[in-house]
Amino acid sequence: MCQDVTLSSQDSIINNRSESPNLASTIATHLAARIGKDRFDLWFSQDQSFSVNSTPPANTPPRVIVSAENSFSLQRIKGTLADDVRDIVNHVCGPHFQIEYKLSKFVATAETSVEHEESTSVKSSVSPHSLGMVSVETQRGNLPTSIRKAPRGLNSFSFGPDNRLIEAGVEQLFREPGQFAPFFVFGPTGSGKSHLLESITNDFRRRLRLKRCVYLSAEQFTSEFVSSLRGGTGLPMFRRKYRDLDLLAIDDIQFLAGKRATLGEFQHTMDNLIRAGKQIIVSSDRPPIELGHPGNDISAGLTAGRTGTLQ
């Protein structure tokens, strides 16, 4: 819940509008006090999120520019915090200041570059017989990833008012990759878990420019693991494939319940990724405590990072 903040005329520094950095800093300080520091730090940067153009060209109103680190943050700020930003700007600068929301210049350039690379890669991989799915080879490790012609990102996912906590948790993944691993998503069938994991995986590649990102189902993981046990170099290759990633997202982890060998292999894979500071995300339609078995209780490991419920 937002905190009420009383802004005095001294706080507004209207008499000193030429000092744009001071105005920007004051906006940030008051907004943090209003919405809470934790929530502010999740979406904004004290030094980089706000800039003020108080002396624009003639016939152009002065502006406060609110910059976001990525498209997802920009969408969330405009959708949930716009009224708070407007109130603070009115008090600090005056109601005649317009507010412009935009991606930071560096991020906008980077995202455009990555989207161009992905578009070029996809186009070069499509054969005349393609039916909407293409196989793209990642730059490191030759890890095949099946993606749509237009990969779904988080801008295609609607969290809704009942999922604010998990929404904040997802944003934290992009701000601090690997710090909250594993990220366990729990929710009933049809709640959007698969869509969410796929979108996070695509945006890890697009926004963070991490190429070794894999999204697959627990059933696929099991099938590949069983195939790798048939001898030769299958098992070492399987382990190199899944233990040398930037992000591993496994959907419907409840499929592993009762499969001792596969569950044990997954646990070792998860432990290796976490020790390396990498991100792992899993989803399930049942709580972690129901996924283990005597002698191999994986529930503690699955809840060691962060757990979110998708409703």
C-alpha positions as CSV (number, residue, x, y, z in Angstrom):
1,M,0.0,0.0,0.0
2,C,1.3,3.5,-0.9
3,Q,2.3,5.7,2.0
4,D,0.9,9.2,2.2
5,V,3.6,11.8,1.8
6,T,3.1,15.5,2.6
7,L,5.1,17.8,0.3
8,S,5.7,21.3,1.4
9,S,6.3,24.3,-0.8
10,Q,9.9,24.2,0.2
11,D,10.1,20.6,-1.1
12,S,8.7,21.5,-4.5
13,I,11.8,23.7,-5.3
14,I,9.7,25.5,-7.9
15,N,11.9,28.5,-7.4
16,N,14.9,26.5,-8.6
17,R,13.6,24.8,-11.7
18,S,16.8,25.5,-13.7
19,E,18.6,22.9,-11.6
20,S,17.2,19.8,-13.4
21,P,19.4,17.2,-11.6
22,N,18.1,18.5,-8.2
23,L,14.5,18.3,-9.5
24,A,15.0,14.7,-10.7
25,S,16.6,13.7,-7.4
26,T,13.8,15.3,-5.4
27,I,11.2,13.4,-7.5
28,A,12.9,10.1,-6.9
29,T,13.2,10.8,-3.1
30,H,9.6,11.7,-2.7
31,L,8.4,8.8,-4.9
32,A,10.4,6.3,-2.8
33,A,8.9,7.7,0.4
34,R,5.4,7.5,-1.1
35,I,5.5,3.9,-2.5
36,G,8.1,2.4,-0.1
37,K,11.8,2.0,-0.7
38,D,11.6,-1.7,-1.6
39,R,9.0,-1.2,-4.2
40,F,10.9,1.9,-5.6
41,D,14.1,-0.1,-5.9
42,L,12.3,-2.8,-7.8
43,W,11.2,-0.5,-10.6
44,F,13.4,2.6,-10.5
45,S,17.0,3.8,-10.1
46,Q,17.6,6.8,-7.8
47,D,20.2,8.3,-10.2
48,Q,19.0,7.3,-13.6
49,S,15.2,6.8,-13.8
50,F,14.2,10.5,-13.8
51,S,15.4,13.5,-15.8
52,V,13.8,17.0,-16.1
53,N,13.8,19.3,-19.1
54,S,12.7,22.5,-17.4
55,T,13.8,24.9,-20.3
56,P,12.4,23.4,-23.5
57,P,12.3,25.1,-26.9
58,A,9.6,27.7,-27.4
59,N,6.0,26.5,-27.5
60,T,7.0,23.2,-25.9
61,P,5.9,22.4,-22.4
62,P,8.5,21.3,-19.8
63,R,8.8,17.6,-19.3
64,V,9.8,15.0,-16.7
65,I,11.2,11.9,-18.4
66,V,10.8,8.6,-16.6
67,S,13.2,5.9,-18.0
68,A,12.9,2.2,-17.4
69,E,15.5,-0.5,-17.7
70,N,13.4,-2.7,-19.9
71,S,10.0,-3.0,-21.7
72,F,8.5,-5.1,-18.9
73,S,9.4,-2.5,-16.3
74,L,8.1,0.3,-18.5
75,Q,4.8,-1.4,-18.9
76,R,4.5,-2.1,-15.1
77,I,5.4,1.5,-14.2
78,K,2.8,3.0,-16.6
79,G,0.2,0.5,-15.6
80,T,0.5,0.6,-11.8
81,L,2.5,3.7,-10.7
82,A,1.5,6.4,-13.2
83,D,-0.8,8.1,-10.7
84,D,1.8,8.2,-8.0
85,V,4.4,9.6,-10.4
86,R,1.9,12.3,-11.6
87,D,1.1,13.4,-8.0
88,I,4.8,13.7,-7.2
89,V,5.6,15.6,-10.4
90,N,2.7,18.0,-9.7
91,H,4.0,18.8,-6.3
92,V,7.7,19.0,-7.1
93,C,7.6,20.7,-10.6
94,G,4.0,21.9,-11.1
95,P,1.0,20.5,-13.0
96,H,2.1,22.1,-16.3
97,F,5.0,19.6,-16.6
98,Q,4.3,16.8,-19.0
99,I,5.5,13.2,-18.2
100,E,7.2,11.1,-20.8
101,Y,7.8,7.4,-20.3
102,K,10.6,5.7,-22.3
103,L,13.3,3.1,-22.3
104,S,16.7,4.2,-21.3
105,K,18.7,4.9,-24.5
106,F,21.2,2.1,-23.9
107,V,18.5,-0.5,-23.2
108,A,16.4,0.5,-26.2
109,T,19.4,0.2,-28.5
110,A,20.4,-3.2,-27.0
111,E,16.9,-4.6,-27.3
112,T,16.5,-3.4,-30.9
113,S,19.9,-5.0,-31.7
114,V,19.0,-8.3,-30.1
115,E,15.6,-8.4,-31.8
116,H,17.3,-7.8,-35.1
117,E,19.7,-10.6,-34.5
118,E,16.9,-13.0,-33.6
119,S,14.8,-11.9,-36.6
120,T,17.8,-12.5,-38.9
121,S,18.6,-15.8,-37.3
122,V,15.0,-17.0,-37.6
123,K,14.6,-16.0,-41.2
124,S,17.8,-17.8,-42.2
125,S,16.6,-21.0,-40.5
126,V,13.1,-21.1,-42.1
127,S,12.7,-23.6,-44.9
128,P,9.8,-23.4,-47.5
129,H,8.2,-26.3,-45.6
130,S,8.2,-24.6,-42.2
131,L,4.9,-24.8,-40.4
132,G,5.3,-21.9,-37.9
133,M,8.1,-23.5,-35.8
134,V,11.8,-23.0,-36.5
135,S,14.9,-24.4,-34.8
136,V,17.5,-21.9,-33.8
137,E,21.0,-22.8,-32.8
138,T,22.4,-20.8,-29.8
139,Q,25.8,-19.2,-30.3
140,R,27.4,-21.2,-27.4
141,G,27.1,-24.9,-26.9
142,N,24.9,-25.4,-30.0
143,L,21.8,-25.9,-27.8
144,P,18.7,-26.3,-30.0
145,T,15.8,-24.1,-28.9
146,S,12.4,-24.3,-30.5
147,I,10.8,-20.9,-30.7
148,R,7.9,-19.3,-32.6
149,K,8.6,-16.9,-35.4
150,A,7.6,-14.2,-33.0
151,P,8.8,-15.4,-29.6
152,R,6.4,-14.6,-26.7
153,G,7.9,-12.2,-24.2
154,L,6.5,-10.9,-20.9
155,N,4.8,-8.1,-22.6
156,S,2.3,-10.8,-23.8
157,F,1.6,-12.0,-20.3
158,S,-1.0,-10.4,-18.1
159,F,-0.4,-10.9,-14.4
160,G,-3.6,-9.4,-13.1
161,P,-4.2,-7.8,-9.7
162,D,-4.0,-11.2,-7.8
163,N,-0.4,-11.9,-8.9
164,R,1.5,-8.8,-7.8
165,L,3.9,-10.7,-5.6
166,I,5.0,-13.1,-8.4
167,E,5.1,-10.2,-10.8
168,A,7.6,-8.4,-8.5
169,G,9.6,-11.7,-8.2
170,V,9.8,-12.1,-12.0
171,E,11.1,-8.5,-12.3
172,Q,13.7,-9.2,-9.6
173,L,15.0,-12.1,-11.8
174,F,16.0,-9.6,-14.5
175,R,17.5,-7.2,-12.1
176,E,19.6,-9.9,-10.3
177,P,19.8,-13.0,-12.4
178,G,20.8,-16.0,-10.3
179,Q,20.3,-14.4,-6.9
180,F,16.9,-16.1,-6.4
181,A,17.5,-19.6,-7.6
182,P,15.5,-21.7,-8.0
183,F,12.4,-19.6,-8.7
184,F,9.5,-22.0,-8.0
185,V,6.2,-21.1,-9.7
186,F,3.2,-22.9,-8.2
187,G,-0.3,-22.8,-9.7
188,P,-3.2,-24.9,-10.9
189,T,-3.6,-26.1,-14.4
190,G,-4.5,-23.3,-16.8
191,S,-3.1,-20.5,-14.6
192,G,-0.5,-19.6,-17.3
193,K,2.7,-21.3,-15.9
194,S,3.9,-22.5,-19.3
195,H,3.3,-19.1,-20.9
196,L,5.2,-17.4,-18.0
197,L,8.2,-19.7,-18.2
198,E,8.5,-19.5,-21.9
199,S,8.2,-15.7,-21.8
200,I,10.9,-15.3,-19.2
201,T,13.2,-17.6,-21.2
202,N,12.7,-15.5,-24.4
203,D,13.2,-12.2,-22.5
204,F,16.4,-13.5,-20.8
205,R,17.8,-14.0,-24.3
206,R,16.4,-10.7,-25.7
207,R,16.9,-8.3,-22.8
208,L,19.9,-9.7,-21.0
209,R,21.6,-11.0,-24.1
210,L,22.1,-14.4,-22.6
211,K,22.2,-17.1,-25.3
212,R,22.4,-20.3,-23.2
213,C,18.7,-20.3,-22.1
214,V,16.6,-23.4,-22.4
215,Y,12.9,-23.9,-21.7
216,L,11.5,-27.4,-21.8
217,S,9.0,-29.7,-20.0
218,A,10.0,-32.1,-17.3
219,E,8.8,-34.9,-19.6
220,Q,11.3,-33.8,-22.2
221,F,14.0,-33.6,-19.6
222,T,13.1,-37.2,-18.5
223,S,13.1,-38.5,-22.1
224,E,16.5,-37.1,-22.9
225,F,17.9,-38.4,-19.6
226,V,16.7,-41.9,-20.2
227,S,18.1,-41.8,-23.7
228,S,21.5,-40.7,-22.4
229,L,21.7,-43.9,-20.3
230,R,22.0,-46.2,-23.3
231,G,25.7,-46.1,-23.2
232,G,28.6,-44.3,-24.9
233,T,29.0,-40.6,-24.3
234,G,25.3,-40.0,-23.9
235,L,25.2,-39.1,-20.2
236,P,28.3,-36.8,-20.1
237,M,26.9,-35.0,-23.1
238,F,23.5,-34.6,-21.4
239,R,25.1,-33.2,-18.3
240,R,27.2,-30.7,-20.3
241,K,24.1,-29.6,-22.1
242,Y,22.0,-28.8,-19.1
243,R,24.7,-27.9,-16.5
244,D,26.4,-25.2,-18.6
245,L,23.5,-22.8,-19.0
246,D,22.6,-19.2,-18.1
247,L,19.0,-20.1,-17.6
248,L,17.1,-23.4,-17.3
249,A,13.3,-23.3,-17.1
250,I,11.5,-26.6,-16.6
251,D,7.8,-26.8,-16.8
252,D,5.5,-29.2,-14.9
253,I,8.2,-30.5,-12.6
254,Q,5.6,-32.7,-10.9
255,F,6.1,-35.1,-13.8
256,L,9.3,-36.2,-12.0
257,A,7.5,-37.3,-8.8
258,G,8.3,-41.0,-8.2
259,K,11.0,-41.1,-10.8
260,R,14.0,-41.5,-8.5
261,A,16.8,-41.6,-11.0
262,T,15.5,-38.6,-13.1
263,L,14.7,-36.7,-9.9
264,G,18.2,-37.3,-8.6
265,E,19.7,-36.1,-11.9
266,F,17.6,-33.0,-11.9
267,Q,18.7,-32.2,-8.3
268,H,22.3,-32.5,-9.3
269,T,21.7,-30.3,-12.4
270,M,19.9,-27.7,-10.2
271,D,22.7,-27.7,-7.6
272,N,25.4,-27.2,-10.3
273,L,23.6,-24.3,-11.8
274,I,23.0,-22.6,-8.5
275,R,26.6,-23.0,-7.4
276,A,27.6,-21.3,-10.7
277,G,25.3,-18.4,-10.0
278,K,22.9,-19.3,-12.9
279,Q,19.2,-19.0,-12.9
280,I,16.8,-22.0,-12.7
281,I,13.0,-21.7,-12.8
282,V,10.6,-24.6,-12.3
283,S,6.8,-24.8,-12.4
284,S,4.4,-27.2,-10.8
285,D,0.7,-27.8,-10.1
286,R,1.5,-29.1,-6.7
287,P,3.6,-27.9,-3.7
288,P,7.3,-28.8,-3.5
289,I,6.8,-31.1,-0.5
290,E,4.9,-33.5,-2.7
291,L,7.7,-33.9,-5.3
292,G,10.3,-35.8,-3.2
293,H,10.5,-39.3,-1.9
294,P,12.2,-41.0,1.0
295,G,16.0,-40.6,0.7
296,N,15.7,-37.8,-1.9
297,D,13.7,-34.9,-0.5
298,I,14.1,-32.3,-3.2
299,S,11.5,-30.0,-1.7
300,A,14.0,-28.1,0.4
301,G,16.1,-27.3,-2.6
302,L,13.1,-26.2,-4.7
303,T,12.1,-23.7,-2.0
304,A,15.6,-22.4,-1.2
305,G,15.3,-19.5,-3.6
306,R,11.9,-17.9,-4.1
307,T,8.4,-19.3,-4.5
308,G,5.5,-17.6,-6.2
309,T,1.9,-18.7,-6.6
310,L,0.2,-18.0,-9.9
311,Q,-3.6,-17.6,-9.6
